[in-house]
Amino acid sequence: MYLSFENKVALVTGAASGLGLATAKAFAEAGASVVLADWNEKAVHSASEELAAQGHKTLAIHCDVSDDAQVEAMVEQAVATFGHLNAAYNNAGIQNILAEAADQTREDFDRVIGINLRGVWSCMKFELQQMRKQGSGAIVNCSSLGGLVGGAERGIYHAAKHGVIGLTKSAALEYAARGIRINAVCPGLIWTPMADRMVASGQGEALEAMTKCIPMGRHGRADEIADMVLFLCSEAASYVTGQSISVDGGFIMR
């Protein structure tokens, strides 16, 4: 199925690498004007310029999603540049420092919640203000398998990702009758630069053990998440809202 986003505007956070970059590319290739936002200013401008060189309409924005003022400015700049906002993928996220619950720090809790949960809330808030004016739009929030299950030493991350699902369901209820759909995607083990960093930090064996638990027997690809995000933002999913969809090779069905 080819999903066309011609004359549409899509915003992607955490767009400089990994799932965000793959999704920004997919939106661009489907015809959308794409706003790429990331805290890494150099990397996001490089990604935007690469897509523009291929003939796509893009805008790079430096944005720390834990800062409400920056998020508000991001949405305002997107609309000022392209005129409207049809789709948004709130993807920016980080891992917590591995530690048992008794040893986790308030600083790490605030850091992870600020980006992974409050950042999603902030992005939705300002995206919805624009979409409410339009009477249309689709949002996909990035949760995780960690939003559906627990994980030793990952309580902070999992708490944030569980929270994303709650935000998604509640907002979906509020806007279901107003032309705006809101869903969440729950990626499984997808090989991205974040996975590379986990291996570098000594978590390689844990990732290998997780791979063995995946019924399909392999880790996922970033483009497989991008495909789901585009589907959920498209008219093909016009009757889908408030859902949290796992893209995980069957891991969650065990």
C-alpha positions as CSV (number, residue, x, y, z in Angstrom):
1,M,0.0,0.0,0.0
2,Y,1.4,3.4,-1.0
3,L,0.5,6.1,1.5
4,S,0.5,9.6,0.0
5,F,1.2,12.7,2.1
6,E,1.3,15.1,-0.8
7,N,0.4,18.6,0.4
8,K,0.7,17.5,4.0
9,V,3.0,18.7,6.7
10,A,4.6,16.3,9.2
11,L,6.6,17.0,12.3
12,V,9.0,14.5,13.8
13,T,10.9,14.9,17.1
14,G,14.2,13.1,17.7
15,A,14.6,13.3,14.0
16,A,18.4,13.4,13.8
17,S,18.9,9.7,14.0
18,G,17.2,6.3,14.6
19,L,13.5,5.9,14.5
20,G,12.9,9.7,14.1
21,L,15.2,10.0,11.1
22,A,13.8,6.9,9.4
23,T,10.3,8.3,9.9
24,A,11.2,11.7,8.6
25,K,12.6,10.1,5.5
26,A,9.5,8.0,5.0
27,F,7.2,11.1,5.3
28,A,9.4,13.0,2.8
29,E,9.4,10.1,0.3
30,A,5.6,10.0,0.6
31,G,5.4,13.6,-0.4
32,A,5.1,15.5,2.9
33,S,6.8,18.7,3.8
34,V,8.8,17.5,6.9
35,V,9.8,19.4,10.0
36,L,12.8,17.6,11.6
37,A,13.3,18.6,15.3
38,D,16.1,17.4,17.6
39,W,18.3,18.7,20.5
40,N,21.4,17.9,18.3
41,E,21.4,21.0,16.2
42,K,24.2,20.0,13.9
43,A,22.9,16.5,13.2
44,V,19.3,17.6,12.6
45,H,20.4,20.3,10.1
46,S,22.6,17.7,8.3
47,A,19.7,15.3,8.1
48,S,17.4,18.0,6.8
49,E,19.9,19.2,4.2
50,E,20.4,15.6,2.9
51,L,16.6,15.3,2.4
52,A,16.4,18.7,0.8
53,A,19.2,17.8,-1.6
54,Q,17.0,14.9,-2.8
55,G,14.2,17.4,-3.7
56,H,12.2,17.2,-0.5
57,K,10.7,20.1,1.4
58,T,12.2,20.2,4.9
59,L,12.8,22.4,7.9
60,A,15.3,21.7,10.6
61,I,14.6,23.0,14.1
62,H,16.8,22.8,17.2
63,C,14.5,21.8,20.1
64,D,14.8,20.3,23.5
65,V,11.4,18.8,24.1
66,S,11.8,19.1,27.9
67,D,11.6,22.9,27.4
68,D,8.0,24.0,26.9
69,A,9.0,27.3,25.3
70,Q,11.2,25.5,22.8
71,V,8.4,23.1,21.9
72,E,5.9,26.0,21.5
73,A,8.3,27.8,19.2
74,M,8.9,24.6,17.2
75,V,5.2,24.2,16.4
76,E,4.9,27.9,15.6
77,Q,7.8,27.8,13.3
78,A,6.5,24.7,11.5
79,V,3.1,26.4,10.9
80,A,4.7,29.7,9.9
81,T,6.8,27.9,7.3
82,F,4.4,25.4,5.9
83,G,1.0,26.9,6.8
84,H,-0.5,24.0,8.8
85,L,0.3,20.7,10.6
86,N,-1.3,17.4,9.5
87,A,0.8,14.8,11.3
88,A,3.2,14.6,14.2
89,Y,5.4,11.8,15.5
90,N,6.6,12.5,19.1
91,N,9.6,10.3,19.1
92,A,12.3,12.0,21.1
93,G,13.5,9.8,24.0
94,I,16.4,8.7,26.1
95,Q,17.3,5.7,28.3
96,N,17.6,5.8,32.1
97,I,20.8,4.9,34.0
98,L,20.5,1.2,34.9
99,A,19.9,0.9,38.6
100,E,17.7,-0.9,41.1
101,A,14.7,1.1,42.4
102,A,16.5,1.7,45.7
103,D,19.5,3.1,44.0
104,Q,17.9,5.3,41.3
105,T,18.5,9.1,41.6
106,R,16.1,11.9,41.6
107,E,18.2,13.6,38.9
108,D,17.9,10.7,36.5
109,F,14.2,10.4,37.2
110,D,13.7,14.1,36.4
111,R,15.9,13.8,33.3
112,V,14.1,10.8,31.8
113,I,10.6,11.9,32.7
114,G,11.3,15.4,31.5
115,I,12.0,14.1,27.9
116,N,10.2,10.8,27.6
117,L,6.9,11.8,29.3
118,R,6.7,15.5,29.9
119,G,8.2,16.1,26.5
120,V,5.5,14.0,24.8
121,W,2.9,15.9,26.8
122,S,4.3,19.2,25.8
123,C,4.6,18.3,22.1
124,M,1.0,17.1,22.1
125,K,-0.2,20.2,23.9
126,F,1.1,22.6,21.2
127,E,0.4,20.3,18.3
128,L,-3.2,19.9,19.4
129,Q,-3.6,23.7,19.8
130,Q,-2.9,23.9,16.0
131,M,-4.8,20.8,15.0
132,R,-7.8,22.0,17.0
133,K,-7.9,25.2,15.0
134,Q,-7.7,23.2,11.8
135,G,-10.3,20.6,12.9
136,S,-8.0,17.8,11.7
137,G,-4.7,16.0,12.3
138,A,-3.0,12.8,13.4
139,I,-0.5,12.3,16.2
140,V,1.6,9.2,17.0
141,N,3.4,9.1,20.3
142,C,6.4,6.8,20.8
143,S,5.9,4.5,23.7
144,S,7.8,1.2,23.9
145,L,7.5,-2.4,24.9
146,G,8.6,-0.7,28.1
147,G,5.1,0.9,28.2
148,L,3.5,-2.5,28.3
149,V,5.8,-4.6,30.6
150,G,8.2,-4.0,33.4
151,G,12.0,-4.4,33.3
152,A,14.6,-4.8,36.1
153,E,16.7,-1.6,36.6
154,R,14.6,0.3,34.0
155,G,11.8,1.5,36.2
156,I,12.2,5.2,35.4
157,Y,12.1,4.5,31.6
158,H,9.2,2.1,31.9
159,A,7.2,4.5,34.1
160,A,7.6,7.2,31.4
161,K,6.6,4.9,28.6
162,H,3.6,3.6,30.5
163,G,2.7,7.3,31.0
164,V,2.8,7.9,27.3
165,I,0.1,5.3,26.7
166,G,-2.1,7.0,29.4
167,L,-1.6,10.4,27.8
168,T,-2.4,8.9,24.4
169,K,-5.7,7.3,25.4
170,S,-6.9,10.3,27.3
171,A,-6.2,12.8,24.6
172,A,-7.6,10.4,22.0
173,L,-10.9,10.4,23.9
174,E,-11.0,14.2,24.0
175,Y,-10.4,14.7,20.3
176,A,-12.0,11.6,18.7
177,A,-15.1,13.6,17.6
178,R,-13.1,16.6,16.5
179,G,-11.3,15.2,13.5
180,I,-8.0,14.4,15.4
181,R,-6.7,10.9,15.9
182,I,-4.0,10.1,18.5
183,N,-2.3,6.7,18.8
184,A,0.9,5.3,20.2
185,V,3.5,2.9,18.7
186,C,5.4,0.5,21.0
187,P,8.6,-0.5,19.3
188,G,10.3,-3.7,20.4
189,L,14.0,-4.3,20.0
190,I,14.8,-2.1,17.0
191,W,18.5,-1.6,16.1
192,T,19.2,2.1,16.2
193,P,22.1,4.3,17.5
194,M,20.5,3.9,20.9
195,A,21.0,0.2,20.7
196,D,24.6,0.7,19.7
197,R,25.1,2.9,22.8
198,M,23.5,0.2,25.0
199,V,26.0,-2.3,23.6
200,A,28.9,0.1,24.2
201,S,27.7,0.5,27.8
202,G,27.9,-3.2,28.4
203,Q,24.3,-4.3,27.7
204,G,25.1,-6.4,24.7
205,E,24.4,-9.7,26.4
206,A,21.0,-8.4,27.6
207,L,20.0,-7.4,24.1
208,E,21.2,-10.8,22.8
209,A,19.0,-12.5,25.4
210,M,16.0,-10.4,24.4
211,T,16.5,-11.2,20.7
212,K,16.2,-14.9,21.6
213,C,12.8,-14.2,23.1
214,I,11.4,-12.7,19.9
215,P,9.3,-15.2,18.1
216,M,10.4,-13.8,14.7
217,G,14.0,-14.5,15.8
218,R,15.4,-11.1,14.9
219,H,15.6,-7.5,16.0
220,G,13.5,-4.9,14.0
221,R,14.5,-2.2,11.6
222,A,13.8,1.5,12.0
223,D,11.9,1.6,8.7
224,E,9.4,-1.0,10.1
225,I,8.5,1.5,12.8
226,A,8.3,4.3,10.2
227,D,5.9,2.3,8.2
228,M,3.5,1.9,11.2
229,V,3.7,5.6,12.0
230,L,2.9,6.6,8.4
231,F,0.0,4.2,8.4
232,L,-1.4,5.6,11.7
233,C,-1.1,9.1,10.3
234,S,-2.8,8.3,7.0
235,E,-6.4,8.1,5.9
236,A,-5.9,4.3,5.8
237,A,-6.2,4.4,9.6
238,S,-9.1,6.8,9.6
239,Y,-11.0,4.7,12.1
240,V,-8.1,4.0,14.4
241,T,-7.5,6.1,17.6
242,G,-6.4,5.7,21.1
243,Q,-4.5,2.5,20.3
244,S,-1.0,1.4,21.4
245,I,0.3,-0.8,18.7
246,S,3.3,-3.1,19.3
247,V,5.8,-3.5,16.5
248,D,8.0,-6.1,18.1
249,G,8.3,-9.3,16.2
250,G,5.7,-10.9,18.4
251,F,7.6,-10.4,21.7
252,I,4.5,-9.2,23.7
253,M,2.3,-12.1,22.7
254,R,4.3,-14.6,24.6
